[in-house]
Structure formats: C-alpha cells, structure tokens
Amino acid sequence: MGSSRFVALAASTLVVVSALAAAPAATADTGQPGTLYVQNVDWCSDTGPGTHDVPFCSVQAAADVVVPGQTVDIVGPPRHGGAVTITRSGTSSAPITFQGVTSAPIDTPAAETLQPPLDGTLTLSGVHDVHVSYLLLDHTATDAVDVKGSQDVVLDRVYIAQQGSENATAATDGVSVDGASSDVTVSRSQIFDSHGNAVQVASGAHDVTVTTNELEGSRYAEIAVSGTATADLTGNTLDDACGPGLTIDHGSSATVENNVFTGAGQSPVCPAPTAPAFSVAADSAASVTADYNAFAPDNGRTEYSWGGTGYTTVAAFTAATGQGAHDLDHVGYAYPDATDENSPVIDSADADAPGEPATDVHGAPRVDDPLVADTGTGAHTTYDRGAFERQDKLPMPSGARSSSGIGPLSVSVTPGIGNPGSWGLPLTYTVDFGDGSPAVTDASGTVTHTYTTPGVYAEKVTVTDTNGSSATRTAKVTVGTATPPATSLAVSPEIVQGAVDAGTAFLTLDHSDNWELASRTISWGDASSNSVPVTAGAAGHDYDEPFRSYPLTLTQTDIFGRTATATATFRPADSYTPLTPPEYDYQGTVKAHGLLDLTGSTLHTDTNGVDAAALRGTATGGTAGGYLTLYPYGTTRPSVSALNFAAHQTAENGMTVRTSPAGDVYLYNGSAASVSVKVVTAGIFSHAQFGHSYTPVAPVRVLDTRNGTGGVTGPVTSGKSITVSVAGTHGIPADAAAVVLDVQTTSAQASGSLSVTSHGMADSAVTTSYWAKGQTVSNLTVVPLADGKVVLHNSSSGSVQLVTDVFGYADATGTGSVYLPSTPTRILDTRNGTGTGGRSAKLGAHQTLKLRFSGVHGIPSSGTTAADLVLTAVSPAGGGYLTAWADGTTRPGTASLDYGTGRTTPNEIVPPVGSDGYVDIYNGGSAAVNVLADQYGAYVAQ
C-alpha cells in the first residue's frame, strides 16, 4: 500500500479495457467554448486567459475566475501545484466542473493511465453546484478533500492515496465533509491507506451520498458518519479497515445497501484489526436501514455491532434486528480480477438503492452474468454488490495498429475474430477511426478508411458481447500535412518577475503544430547547440562572452524526415542592479600621476558576470588642478577624463566604467599633485545576473525652486530637506525601481554639498554635488525608489536653489533597454575636430551640434535608445549650460551640464538617442565653449 498503491492498482486493474472509466483525453482542437484549461506547458500563464492556446499553470488560477457553466480541464500534472481552494459556485442548471484530463499518448493502455495529480488539499469552501472528477490527490499530511459549508457538491472518480511514510501520525482523512454541508456525493472514487477515515461526515451535515467507491486500508473507518441526517451509503467495497469498515453514530439516519466488506483483515497501517466490519451506535439504530450488504472475511471478526451488540453472522444479526434480510456473509474475495465466477455478490444487488449509478467504480456498465442466477431486485436484477461489476473476460481485439503518412491517408483495419469470452456470448466488432466519421459496426473482413484532414487520431477496435461487456484496442494514426510544418522563433533576454538577465537568450518557439514534429535543434552561434523537446514553447542559453552578435538557427525535423529552419540574432548585454547603502568603497590618497588598482572585491564587482560598475568619484585636497581617469584594469589608459578638479576644490562626478573580467578598475590621477579620492559603487552591470532594464524619457524638469516647479518655491535653507515626487508622473511609472536624475545647485550662499536619498529607504543617502559659494553645479545620479519619491538635503551653511531633471528610469518589467559598456572613448572634442567632421571650433553661444553616436566606436547602428557619456565644458569664458537630447525631437527645457567661468566642468549624462543615431548638444551660454564627450556605453533595445 502507500505509494506502491499507484503501481499496484495500475497493474491489477480490470482485464477488459472497458472496465476502466474512459479517461478524458486531451484533444487536438483549439479549445471548447466555456472551458478553461490548466496545463504544464512552457507558455502557460496564471495571468493569461486560460484558453487551450494559453492555459493556466495552476488549478488555483482557474478556480479564481471560473463562472457557472464552465468546465476546468486539468490536462496532466499542473506546472504550479499546491493546495487549491474553490470559492466560486455554479447553479443547478449550470454547475462548475473541475475534471482531470489525461496527457498520456493516445495508444497508452488504459491500465497505465492515471489521473492528473494535485499535491495539496482540495478545499470546497462555501460553494454550491460544483463537480470534481478524475483527479489524483494525496492525504499524507493533510486531508485530501475538505468540503466546508457547501451544497450540491459531487466528487466523482477521485483517486486518493497516502504517499508518505506508513508510520506518519497525522490523522488525515481522504474526504472530510463538515457539519455545514449538504447534498454532497462521493462516487466511483478510490481512497487508500488513510491515517484517519477514508470518508468522514461530521455532525450537522445532511443528504450525503457515498456510493460505488473502493475504500481500503484506513487507520480508523472507511466511512464514518456522525450526527448526519439522510446518509445514503450504497454499493461500496470496504477493505482492510482498522476501525469499522462503516460506522454510524450520534443520531444519524442512513440507508446502507449493496456494500461489500472484504479483505484479509490486515494492512500495513493496521496489522491486526479487531473492530466490527459494520457498526451502528444505539442512538442511530432506529434510523438506519441495512440490507443487501455482503461480508467476505472468514476470520472470526465481528460482522455487525448494532446498538451495542455484536453479531458474527448475518443470520444472528437478522434474527435479532429484523435488518439485513438479504445480507450475505462468507462471500469470498470480491474484486473484479479475482471474484469467483459463482460469487453470490454477482447480480444480487438492489438496483433501486439510493445513489447507485449505472456504471461501476471503473466506469464499466452494469451487465448480466449469464453464469449466475439473477437474484437482485429493483428496476434491474443484474446489478452486482460492491463497487465492481463483474464483466465478461473478452479477448483483446486485434486489427488496430499505429500508422502515419502524408494526408490524404488511407488505412485498412481487419478486426481479429478471436476466441469467445468467458461467458460464451456472441461478439460484435466495431471500428471507430476517431475523426468524426461514423463508426463501422458489425465490422467483418477488412474496413478501409481515408483520413483527409491532418492531425492525430485514435483508431479504436472494440469487441462487445450481447450483454454489454466490451474490450477496446486503441492505435494512433498520424496524418501529416502536405508541406513540412513552418517554424519561427523570437529571441529576447530572459525576464523573470520584472527582472532581466540580459546575457541569456530566451527563445519563444512556435508550438502550434508540434504534434507533427520529431525533433528540434538550436544552434546558439557560439559553437554550441542542443536539442529541445518538440513540446517546448521556449528555450534559453547563457553566453559567456557578451557584447557581440550571435546568429541563432532553429532546425526542426518532422516525423516524416522533412526539415524547416528559422533564424534570429541575439546580442548579450547587461542589466543594472543598484547597490545600497552607498558607502564609500575606497578612500585614500593617489600621488601625482599615480595609478591605483581598484579591485573587484573593493568595488563589489567580483560577482557573477559583472562587466561594468556605476561609480561616483570625489576628488578633494589637491594643491594643483587635474583630472581623474577610470578605465578597465589591464588596458591602455584612454585619453579621457571622468572628473576634473581645480586646486583646493572638491569635485564629484559619476561614470559607468567597464571592468576587467575580475571586476578591477584602474584610477589614474592626472594632476601634478597628490589628491584625496573617494570612490563608491552605486550599482553593477552584469550579463549573468537578473537586474533592471532602463527606459529613457524625454528630459523633463520636475523641480525648480526658483519658480515653484515641483511645488517648492524659494531657496532651500541650511540643513533642510525637500521631498520630490518623481514616479507616477512625467512618463515615470509609479512602480519604477530607480530613477535617473540630474540635480543642479545654483545661487549658493555658502559652500557645501548635496545628498540625495530614496524616500522610505534607510541608509540610501549619497552625496552627489560639492560647490563653492556662488557656484552652479550639476550632477547625474541614479536613485533607487521605494515609494516613488526622493529627498534632497542641503548640507551647506547657506541656502541654495535646487533644480532637478529626469532622464529615465529603471523599470520594474524588465522590458526596457539593456546596457552595452565600452572602453572609455573620446567621441567629441571641438578643439581638434573629433566628432565634428574635422572642424575645430568652439560650440557657439546658443548653437547646436549634432553628434553621431550609433554605428561608430563599437555602438550598434540600430536599436540604441540612450548614450552614456561624460560631457565636459573646457575652460569656459563665461557661465552657461549644455543641453543634450535626441536628434529629431524638440529641445527640452533642461540642462545636462552647468558650467562657470574658467572652470573645466564634467558631468555624466544619459541622453536619449534619436532614431537616426544622433545626439544634439546645445550651448546655452553667452559665449562659445569647447566641448568634450567621452563614451562609456550605450543602452539598446532588447
């Protein structure tokens, strides 16, 4: 018993196929109106429509939306299992139905087909008019089915078995019906090895039917009815219970007929049972009617306990109580594959017993055994007692055989005329080709049929005797299309719960015609390939070397050897993960023209697949002006600068720096004097970790204290903070994970610094700007968001005006742009004509230049959405600002860089890129200025 019961039952089921309930089979159609589907396929979705083409992954998802009249088809094991609670009701004319559908191949023998499993308790809570059928459940740690406060519930053909240790102590029931429930039917089900009761009905319930079930091996009772009005307990086979096979107490009223109490009297959970087989308490005896029951054991066990008195024989029981006039004892082992042909349980039941269905526990019809006298009663005198109806042992018919070919396909079937059945009755052969054409009855000789529509069909040959017993042999016929099935694929980075792994190719495969496929192979373009199941709707592959394009080829072969291919291209890239709290990872002094190795462990960039780091650098205390250059460890220092500073000036800037494979970065001090340096890693970019994608927006101003934009008017005084809402407005979604801001400080009344904090996120403050009295400074920063707001804090001893512009956001969907880091490269220098077509000239006041970004310096020619640059104004003759934006769009009223007279000023910017691959740069100053742009990377669409 225990878990072995699944195999044992499958091996010992009926000899004839028809004796098994015909398992609902997955169809090849496009779905039935009014049907919801649950299926473990790659393209299932619990937020989808639950259709045949896009099924739910879990039963709970279907239970949450099903409406009266709908059927939920559970096709094989659900992808997402667990407990299921049904809270939605049907109506008397339009019930809700949950039914298992086998996913086994068409030609799988019926005895090897099991119901789709659920791995948690099925609870029906406060519902009515709900039917559940053909499911496999477990009651190891919890009840398998709990019916609570529900009416008009049917549990039919449910298979329940304990799959854990036989020594488990939890007293779990197979089916539990609480006292607030009524009109509940448990029929044609099989429940094994319960550590409580197989079926338990609590006090207060009424109108409960338990019929035609096989209940075996329970630690307590197979059926326990307590304080229940009108219980119909009929046609069950009750085997190996520790307690009574059936117990009724606490003033219950019941009809008990046609049950068979059978078995060897022991089981693993109860090696030596002593309880009576059938027990009725004194408080219920007057309201219970018992007749047509049968007792198989001949081991001295008490058959009845009635009103407190035990009876070991039917004769004694009937004589004392007047009940059980047609009861039988010593009937032998009454199972379908072992019942003696002359067993008295055959053709001797009361067909009018309440609840008795027209088929047995396996769906076999009620038939007349001609070798046994008909002693039953009611509308039919041929019903057998217990859960099993004795069938004719028929030879399995021949003729059906698997075949395949291109349509139209002709097949021939010659039903074999074998030996007669055990009853010697005349036999009829029927051929059903499974394509909707009329079945050929009384088939003799060879039957020929032509399939015209491509598909997979179940060809069946059935032999039936004159009393209705039958056996069926099924074969699969595959009719191919005239041309090979077409194929296609779409590729994108892998996205899971709003996070993207930009270094993993996720392929969506066409699964509409997979029935005709034999194999699929994907070549990933990096000298690797692998086979993919033809039923798969997706496949994935991790790339070790990102930032190059890989050609992908899908080759599929159908069952007839024909092939088709589809191709795509994938460029692995990086996603972004912010690091908080942003404590300084390095603080120290770098000597004049010194080179510092910032290791991966220092920068927290030594994790899987990190290719770049979002860094913020601060230089202070230098006795001479200079600059800092940050670049990948082990490479040649480029002619760029990430941060410029004057003597005795504190300066800060952000930059995204490509790392070495180990995560190291070089920092070079381009000053003639030593300088104190602080470096913090604000985030990492990785091709092997899930992170955020990025979506640029048209730059927009969300705060300007000079004119009240953003709701704050007037300078921010010393030590004060203001809160700015940045999400849910200006194109930034309310659930954005982070926002890219440029924060400017101007009209400063004293030197100081600005810190930016994510509102509602502890320890997230980062210092973004330092300024001198009267100086205007701008700095780009990426701020993680907790509630869509950021806090700006003035750490100066004087007031300052604050201006904030938004350039984009890290989204919470994973569908935005991904990052391609590059070696720092100067792509614009107006002093020598770099990026201007060779023209060496300052950018004039109120003039605009077009800078080509896409298609050069390693940046893709298409799909680029934003540029990652450090923009620098060199030794300006006067104060002003620079604005960068997408070419072909209107210049925004924002600033990318504010500069002052004589100060070489850099700032990291992330402007959107025009559809033509250009970025426009406007000089808002009153004098011409030399402009530099250093490229650190690009954002590209997936």
TAPE-V494921 format. One record per backbone hydrogen bond with DSSP energy under -0.5 kcal/mol. CO is the residue of the C=O (numbers start at 1). NH is the residue of the N-H. E is the energy in kcal/mol with one decimal. If there is no record, write none. Layout:
# TAPE-V494921
co->(CO	CO)
nh->(NH	NH)
e->(E	E)
This chain:
# TAPE-V494921
co->(1	2	3	3	4	5	6	7	8	9	16	17	19	21	24	32	34	36	37	38	39	41	45	50	54	54	55	56	57	57	58	59	60	62	62	67	70	71	71	72	72	73	73	74	74	75	79	80	84	84	85	86	94	94	95	96	97	97	98	99	101	102	105	109	110	112	116	117	121	121	122	123	123	124	124	127	128	129	130	131	132	133	134	135	136	137	144	145	145	146	146	147	148	150	151	152	153	154	154	155	156	158	158	159	160	165	170	172	172	173	174	175	176	176	177	178	181	182	183	184	185	185	186	187	189	190	191	192	194	196	197	198	199	200	200	201	202	205	206	207	208	209	210	211	213	213	214	215	216	218	220	221	222	223	223	224	225	227	228	229	230	230	231	231	232	232	233	234	236	236	237	237	238	239	242	242	244	245	246	247	248	249	253	254	255	255	256	257	258	259	259	260	260	261	261	262	265	267	270	270	277	277	278	279	280	280	281	281	284	285	287	289	290	291	293	294	295	295	296	302	303	304	305	305	306	309	311	311	313	314	315	316	317	318	324	328	332	333	335	335	340	343	345	345	347	347	349	349	350	353	358	360	364	365	367	368	369	373	377	381	383	383	387	388	392	393	398	403	405	409	411	413	413	416	421	426	428	429	430	430	431	432	439	440	445	447	449	449	451	451	455	457	457	458	459	460	461	462	463	464	465	469	470	471	473	475	476	477	477	478	478	479	480	488	490	492	494	496	499	500	500	501	501	502	503	503	504	505	505	506	507	507	508	511	513	514	516	519	520	521	522	522	523	528	530	533	537	539	541	544	548	550	552	553	553	554	554	555	556	557	557	558	562	564	566	568	570	570	572	574	575	576	577	578	581	586	588	589	590	591	594	596	596	597	598	599	600	600	600	607	609	611	612	613	613	614	614	615	616	617	618	619	620	622	625	626	627	628	628	629	631	632	638	643	645	646	649	651	653	655	655	657	660	664	664	665	666	667	668	668	669	671	674	675	676	677	678	679	679	680	680	682	683	684	685	685	686	691	692	693	694	695	700	700	703	704	704	704	705	708	709	712	715	716	717	720	722	724	724	729	731	732	732	733	737	738	739	739	740	740	741	741	742	742	743	744	745	746	748	751	752	753	754	754	755	756	757	757	758	759	760	761	763	766	766	769	771	772	775	777	779	781	781	782	783	788	788	789	790	791	792	793	793	794	796	799	800	801	802	803	804	804	805	806	807	808	809	809	810	810	817	818	819	819	820	825	825	828	829	829	829	830	833	833	834	836	838	839	842	843	844	847	849	849	850	851	853	856	859	860	863	865	866	867	868	868	869	869	870	871	872	872	873	873	874	876	879	880	881	882	882	883	885	886	892	897	899	900	902	903	905	907	909	911	914	917	917	918	918	919	920	921	922	922	923	925	928	929	930	931	932	933	933	934	935	936	937	938	939	939	940)
nh->(4	5	6	7	8	9	10	11	12	13	19	20	364	23	102	35	71	73	56	75	41	44	48	37	50	51	45	39	79	80	62	63	64	65	66	70	97	36	73	74	99	38	75	76	101	40	81	59	86	123	87	125	69	91	69	131	72	99	133	74	76	26	108	112	113	114	136	78	84	123	146	86	125	126	148	151	90	96	154	98	156	100	116	159	118	161	122	147	176	124	148	178	126	182	129	130	185	132	156	187	134	160	190	137	192	168	172	195	196	144	145	200	147	178	202	181	206	152	153	209	155	187	211	157	214	160	216	162	219	220	174	175	224	177	202	226	205	229	183	184	232	186	234	188	215	237	191	239	193	242	243	198	199	225	247	201	249	204	253	207	208	232	233	255	210	234	257	212	238	260	215	239	262	217	274	275	222	223	279	225	281	227	231	289	233	257	291	235	386	261	294	238	262	296	297	240	273	270	267	273	245	246	305	248	307	308	284	285	287	288	254	256	324	258	328	261	330	331	332	277	278	311	280	307	309	306	303	304	317	318	319	320	321	322	327	295	334	335	338	339	343	346	348	385	375	376	351	377	353	356	366	363	360	367	369	370	372	375	351	376	348	349	361	390	394	422	416	478	480	451	449	415	447	418	424	466	464	443	432	462	440	460	441	431	415	413	411	451	408	409	479	459	477	460	475	432	473	430	471	428	468	465	18	463	461	459	403	457	479	405	480	455	407	510	508	506	501	499	496	502	691	494	504	573	505	543	494	507	541	492	509	539	490	514	516	517	559	557	532	555	524	530	553	524	522	536	509	507	505	546	572	570	568	523	555	556	566	521	564	518	519	561	558	556	554	552	550	572	547	819	686	692	684	580	583	679	677	591	675	594	669	598	667	599	665	603	604	605	606	610	687	659	685	615	657	682	683	655	680	653	678	651	676	648	672	645	670	642	643	668	666	635	640	628	626	649	651	619	617	615	657	613	663	633	660	598	631	596	629	670	593	593	623	590	620	588	618	585	586	616	682	579	614	577	611	612	575	500	576	811	817	809	702	806	804	707	708	709	714	711	704	708	717	800	720	794	792	726	790	732	733	728	729	736	785	810	741	783	807	808	743	781	744	805	779	803	777	801	774	797	771	795	768	769	793	766	759	791	761	787	762	764	581	756	768	754	752	775	777	745	743	741	783	784	739	726	727	759	724	757	722	755	795	719	719	749	716	746	705	744	702	703	742	700	697	740	695	811	737	738	694	940	574	821	938	827	935	933	832	833	834	841	836	838	829	839	840	841	844	929	847	923	851	921	852	919	856	859	855	855	941	913	939	869	936	937	871	909	934	907	874	932	875	905	930	902	926	899	924	896	897	922	920	889	894	882	880	903	904	905	873	871	869	867	917	853	854	887	914	851	885	849	883	924	846	846	877	843	874	830	872	827	828	870	825	822	868	820	865	866	818)
e->(-1.2	-1.6	-1.3	-0.5	-2.9	-2.8	-1.6	-2.2	-1.5	-0.6	-1.4	-2.1	-0.7	-0.6	-2.8	-1.9	-1.9	-3.2	-3.0	-2.7	-1.6	-1.9	-0.8	-2.5	-1.1	-1.3	-2.7	-2.4	-0.8	-2.2	-1.0	-2.7	-1.8	-1.4	-1.9	-2.1	-2.1	-2.9	-0.7	-0.7	-2.8	-2.6	-0.9	-1.0	-3.1	-0.7	-0.7	-0.5	-0.5	-3.0	-0.6	-2.4	-1.0	-1.4	-0.6	-3.2	-3.5	-0.5	-2.6	-2.8	-2.1	-1.5	-2.0	-1.8	-1.6	-0.6	-2.5	-0.6	-2.3	-0.7	-2.4	-3.5	-0.7	-0.6	-3.1	-2.3	-2.2	-2.2	-2.1	-2.9	-3.0	-2.0	-0.6	-3.0	-2.7	-2.0	-2.9	-0.5	-2.7	-2.8	-0.6	-2.7	-3.2	-2.1	-1.1	-1.3	-2.8	-3.0	-0.6	-2.9	-1.3	-0.5	-2.3	-3.1	-2.7	-1.5	-1.6	-0.5	-1.4	-1.8	-1.7	-2.9	-3.3	-0.5	-2.8	-1.5	-1.2	-1.0	-1.4	-3.0	-3.1	-0.5	-2.3	-1.7	-2.5	-3.2	-2.7	-0.8	-2.6	-2.5	-2.2	-2.1	-2.7	-3.0	-0.5	-2.0	-1.7	-1.8	-1.6	-1.0	-2.7	-2.9	-1.5	-1.5	-0.7	-2.8	-2.4	-2.8	-2.1	-2.5	-3.0	-1.7	-2.0	-0.5	-2.7	-3.1	-2.1	-2.8	-2.5	-2.5	-1.3	-0.5	-0.7	-2.6	-3.0	-0.7	-1.4	-1.7	-0.6	-3.0	-2.7	-0.5	-2.5	-2.6	-0.6	-0.9	-1.0	-1.4	-3.2	-2.9	-2.8	-2.6	-2.2	-2.4	-3.1	-0.6	-2.1	-1.9	-3.4	-0.5	-2.8	-3.0	-0.7	-3.7	-0.6	-1.0	-1.1	-1.0	-1.7	-0.5	-1.1	-1.5	-2.4	-2.2	-2.9	-0.6	-1.8	-1.4	-2.0	-1.2	-1.8	-3.4	-2.7	-0.9	-2.3	-3.1	-1.1	-1.6	-0.7	-2.1	-1.6	-2.6	-3.4	-0.6	-1.5	-3.0	-1.3	-2.4	-1.9	-3.0	-2.3	-1.7	-2.2	-2.3	-1.5	-1.9	-0.8	-1.3	-1.5	-3.1	-2.6	-1.5	-0.8	-2.6	-2.2	-1.3	-0.9	-2.1	-1.9	-1.8	-1.2	-2.2	-2.4	-0.6	-0.6	-0.8	-1.8	-0.9	-2.7	-1.4	-0.7	-2.7	-2.7	-0.6	-1.2	-1.1	-0.8	-2.4	-3.3	-3.5	-2.6	-0.6	-3.5	-1.0	-1.4	-1.0	-2.5	-2.9	-0.5	-2.7	-3.1	-3.1	-0.8	-2.5	-0.6	-3.0	-3.0	-0.5	-0.7	-2.2	-3.1	-0.8	-2.6	-0.6	-2.6	-2.7	-2.5	-2.5	-2.1	-2.5	-1.5	-2.5	-0.8	-2.7	-2.4	-2.9	-1.8	-2.9	-0.6	-1.7	-0.6	-1.8	-2.6	-1.4	-3.0	-3.3	-3.0	-1.9	-2.7	-0.8	-2.3	-1.3	-1.6	-2.1	-0.5	-2.0	-1.1	-0.6	-1.6	-1.6	-0.6	-1.6	-1.8	-1.0	-1.4	-1.4	-2.3	-2.4	-2.2	-3.0	-0.6	-1.8	-2.2	-2.4	-2.7	-1.8	-2.3	-3.5	-2.6	-0.6	-0.7	-2.3	-1.9	-2.8	-0.6	-0.5	-1.8	-2.6	-1.8	-3.0	-2.1	-2.3	-2.8	-2.7	-3.2	-3.4	-2.7	-0.6	-2.4	-2.9	-1.9	-3.7	-2.3	-0.5	-2.1	-2.4	-3.6	-0.5	-2.0	-2.4	-2.4	-0.8	-2.5	-0.9	-2.5	-2.2	-0.9	-2.3	-0.8	-1.5	-2.3	-2.6	-2.7	-0.9	-2.6	-2.9	-1.1	-2.4	-2.0	-2.0	-2.2	-2.4	-2.4	-3.8	-0.7	-2.6	-3.4	-3.1	-1.4	-2.9	-3.1	-1.5	-1.7	-2.6	-2.6	-1.9	-0.6	-2.7	-2.7	-2.9	-0.6	-2.4	-2.2	-1.3	-2.0	-3.2	-1.8	-3.0	-2.0	-0.8	-0.9	-1.0	-0.6	-2.7	-2.2	-2.3	-2.5	-2.0	-2.0	-2.2	-0.8	-2.6	-2.5	-2.4	-3.1	-1.5	-2.2	-3.0	-2.7	-1.5	-3.9	-2.0	-0.5	-3.1	-2.4	-1.4	-1.3	-1.1	-3.6	-2.3	-2.4	-0.5	-0.6	-1.7	-1.9	-2.7	-2.7	-0.6	-2.4	-2.2	-0.6	-2.4	-0.7	-1.6	-2.7	-2.0	-0.7	-2.8	-2.6	-0.9	-0.5	-3.0	-0.5	-2.4	-1.5	-2.4	-2.2	-2.7	-1.9	-1.0	-2.3	-2.6	-2.4	-1.2	-2.5	-1.9	-0.6	-3.3	-2.0	-0.6	-0.5	-0.8	-0.7	-2.7	-0.5	-1.9	-1.9	-2.5	-0.5	-3.0	-2.6	-2.9	-0.6	-0.5	-2.2	-2.5	-1.9	-1.8	-3.0	-2.5	-2.2	-1.9	-0.8	-1.5	-0.6	-2.6	-2.9	-2.2	-2.4	-3.7	-2.4	-1.5	-2.6	-1.9	-2.3	-2.7	-2.8	-0.7	-2.4	-1.3	-3.1	-2.9	-2.5	-0.5	-1.8	-0.7	-4.1	-2.2	-1.4	-1.2	-1.1	-1.0	-1.7	-2.1	-2.6	-0.6	-0.6	-0.9	-0.7	-1.9	-1.8	-2.5	-0.5	-2.4	-0.6	-2.7	-0.8	-1.9	-0.9	-0.9	-3.1	-2.0	-2.8	-0.7	-2.8	-1.2	-0.6	-3.1	-2.2	-1.8	-0.5	-2.6	-0.6	-2.2	-0.7	-3.3	-0.9	-2.5	-3.4	-3.2	-1.8	-2.9	-2.8	-1.5	-0.9	-2.7	-2.3	-1.4	-0.6	-0.6	-2.6	-2.8	-2.5	-2.5	-2.3	-2.8	-2.1	-1.7	-2.5	-3.2	-1.9	-2.3	-2.1	-0.8	-1.9	-0.5	-0.6	-2.7	-2.5	-2.0	-2.5	-2.5	-1.5	-2.1	-2.0	-2.3	-2.3	-3.1	-2.9	-1.4	-2.7)
